[in-house]
């Protein structure tokens, strides 16, 4: 029996690999190099594959799908977001696209809380201050910032991650939750006394704003000069979604001119290349797209990828198909 080629564009957690290897009809081929493959490299290495495991750094368009060949049945994205994949082109070719929506919910929500704390309590600035040997003793006005207990948290995008963040903030810090989304969340309103608001109203009222929307035409530069100007000068902006949801140049200006207090970013408009002017600022905390970087999340992501492939190639429906 001819085996079905499963091509994995970059190393994933071993738990997922082990699950795939249990299927005798699968031939598992993994990119041995710890790097993002070029379009041409990916096509050449994945040619003839029945399943393709991608990461958010892999840009999968119609050319890649056609180059791999007509046997391709599923693209299993090792991520929640799938803006790296031309989903419409996949549908036209009868290729199922899946993601890992449940696996990283807790991890990303925790990271958003971490960024809130780091920005509010100026933890990164404090670390730099000590390492630079500037610390001479306790000072009453040294690196002051706001407490977060009882403050208003505005969440833009109240899906799985936004909802988890709301739960942690409400129960852990007694924060007031307001949110904006295309739909109302009645459970959140009932259980957390959350309030729905327009984006403009949310920005005006919030002490902290956290972004949890997918990147699409409607959300590109959702937060730009006008939106930043609507925020309180004491407010803090957090982004763990996609970089291009924020107009980075506008954010640099707002931070530089103290139009907002601080920002915490895990993602950037040009991935891996944050604006140089952003890097120079002290009132922004920058992390290298690690919001989902926990052992638990990576393991669950890999298992989800494997289960989607097994289901689809056995003629059943995917567990987590992209709509």
N, C-alpha and C positions, 0 to 999 in steps of 0.2 A: 504494500500500500504506500502510495506516494505521500510523504509528509507535508503538512502545511507549514510554510515558513512564517515565523513570528519575528519581525525585526524590531529591536528595541534601540532607539536612537541614542540613548545614554543610560548609564547604569541606574537601576532602580533598586529598591530594598529587596534583600534576598528572599523575604517571605513571599513576595509576588512571583519571583522567578521560580521558587520551589513549587508553587501552585501550578504554574504553567508546565513545568517539567513533569508533573504527574500525568499529563495527557500524552500518551504514547504517540499519537498522530501528529504531534507538534514538533517542529524543528526550531529551537530557540537560537536566534543569532543576535548577539549584543555588540554594540559598538564598543570596542575595547579601549578607545581613547577617551580621556576625560576632557572632551571639548565639543563644542557645537559643530556639527557637520555643515558644510556648505550645501547649497541646493543640489549641485551636481554630485557631490559625494553621497548625499542621502539617497538620491535616485539610484545611483550605481550600487550601493550597498544593500538597499531594500528591494531591489528589482525582483519581481516575482512573489513578493510577500503577500500573504493572505490577511495578516494583521500587522498594523504599524503602531508601535508605542512611541508617542511623542511627548516632548516637554514644551513648556511655554516659549522656550528659546528657538524652537523649530518652526519655521514658517512653512505651512503646508497649503499650497495653492493648487489650482487645476493642473499645472505643469508637473508638479511632483506626483500627484495622483495618477496622471496618465503615464508618467515615466516609470512608476512602480509596476503598473500593469493592471489588466482587467480582473486578476484574481483577488485584488484588494477588497476586503469586505468590511473592515472596521479600522478606524483610527481611534485609538484609546489614548486620550490626553491625560498625562500625569500631572493634572492641575485642575483647579476649579474653573478658572477663566479659560476661554477657548477662542479669544480674539486672534490667536496665531493660526487658526484654521479657517479656510474658506468653506464654511458649513454648507452654503448653497451649492457650491461646486460638488461637494461630497454627495448631497442629496440627489443631484442630477445624475450621478454615477451609481446611485444605489449603495453608497458607502455609509455605514453607520458611524456616527461620531459620538464618543462618550467622554465624560469627565469624572472627577472625583469629588462631588459636592459635599459629602458628609465628613470626609476624612480629616479635613483641616479646620473645621469650624472652631473647636476649642482653642487650638493653637493660635489662630489668627486673632481671635477675640482677646486672648491673653496678651498677645504682642501689642495690640492697640492700647490695652490698659497700661502695659509697660511704657509705651511712648508717651501716654498721658502723664504718667508719674515722672518720667525723665524730664519732660518739658516743664511741668509745673514746679517740680522741686529742683530743677536745674542740676540734675545729677551728673550729666556729662560735663557741664561747665565746672562743677565742683571737682570732678576727677582730674580734669586738665589743670585746675588751679593748684591742687595738691602736688601733682607730678612736676609742675613747673617750680615747685618749692616757694610758692607765694604765700602759703598758709603759715601765719605767724601766731595764730591763736583766735579764740572766739571773738566775733565782731557782731554787734547787734543788727547791722544793715547789710551783712554779707550775703549775696546771692539770694535775695528774697524772692519768693514766688507764691502763688495762690494754693490754698488747700483745695481738695476736690470734693470733700464731703458736703453734701447738700447742694452742690452746684448743678447747673443745667447742662445736660449732655444732649446735643443735637446729632442724631444719626441719619445720614443720608443713604438710603438703601437698607431696608429692614428685612432682608432675607435671613438665611441661616446664621451668618456671621454677625450681622447687625443685631439680630434678635438675641444671640448669645451675649454679645457685648452689653446690650441693654440689661439683661438679667444680672450679669456680674456687677455692673455699675449701680443698679438699683438696690440689689441685696447686699453688696459688699461695701458700698460707699454712700448709700442713701441718696443717690443722685436723682434729680428730676429728669425724666426722659421725654424728649420731643423728637418726632421723626418725620421724614419725608420719603414718600415712595409713590409708585404709580397706583398702589392699592393700599387700602386701610388694613391694619392688623388688629382685629378686634380682641384677640387673645391677649396681646400686649397691652392694649388699652384697659382691658379688664383686670389683668393680673399685676401689671406694673404701673397702673394709672398713667400710662404713656399718652401723650397728646399728639395728634396729627397736625402738621403745619405746612404751609407753603415753604418752598426753599428760602425765599427772601425772609419770611417771618422767622424761620428756624435760625438763619444766620444772624439776625438781629438779636434774638433772645438768648442764644447759647453761649455758655462760658467755654465749652469745648465742642468742637465739631469733628465727627469721625465719618470718613467716606467709605462706603461699602457697596458701590455700584459696579456693574460690569462695564467695560469700555466698548462703546458703540458710537454711532454717529450722534446720537442724542446726548451722550455724556462726555464727549470730547470737549475739554476746556469748560466743563460744567462750572468749575470755580475759576473765575478770572477776575479782572480788575473790579468790575461792578460788584461781584459777590464778596470779594475781600473787603471792599469799602463798606459793605453793609454790616460786617462783623464788628464786635466790640474791640476796642483797643487792648483790652485785657484778655481776649480770647485766644484759644490754642486750637490749631488745625492739625488733624491726624489723617494720614492717608496710607492704608494698607491694601488698596484695591488695585488700580492701575495708574501709572504715572501721568498719562495724558489726560486724566480726569481734571487735573489742575494745570492751568497755564503757568508754567514754571517761572517764566520771566516776570509775570505779574506778581507771583508769590515772592520772588527775590525783592522786588520793589517794596512790597507791603512789609516784609520783615525788616528790610534795611531802614525804612522810614518809620518803623515802630507803629504801623497801622494795626497790627495784631501783635500779641505778646510773643508767640512762638509757634513753631510747627514741628511735627514729628513725621518723618517720611520713610517708608520702606520701599517705595517704588518711584520711578523717575520717567520723565517724558522720553528721554533716550536712555533705555535700559543700560545700566553699567556706566553711563556717562552723565552724572548730574551736572547741572550748570556750575561752572567754576565759581561764579559769584555766590552761589548757594553754599558751596563748601567753605567759603571765607567767613560766613556769618556764624556768630556764637549762639543766636537764638533759634537754631534749628538742630534737631537731632536726626541723624542720618543712619539708617541701617541698610545692609546690602541684600534686600529682598529675602529676608529670613523669617517673615511672620509665620510661615508654616513649618519652620525648621525645628521640629521636635522628632524624636525617635518614634513616638507613637503615631504622629501624623504621617510620616513617610511610610511606615509599615502599612497603615490602613490604606493609604493611596495606592501602594503597590498591589495589595490584595484586591482592591476595587478594580484596578486595571485588569488584573488576571481574570477576575470573575466575569467582567464584561466580555472579554475575548472568548472565554470558554462558552458562555451563553450564546453569543452571536454565531460562533463557528459551529455550534451544535444545533443551529436552526431555531433557537429560542430568542426571545426579546432581550435586549440589553438591560442591565440593572439600572444604569444611570445614563440614559441617552440624552444628548443635547437636543433640546426642542427646536 
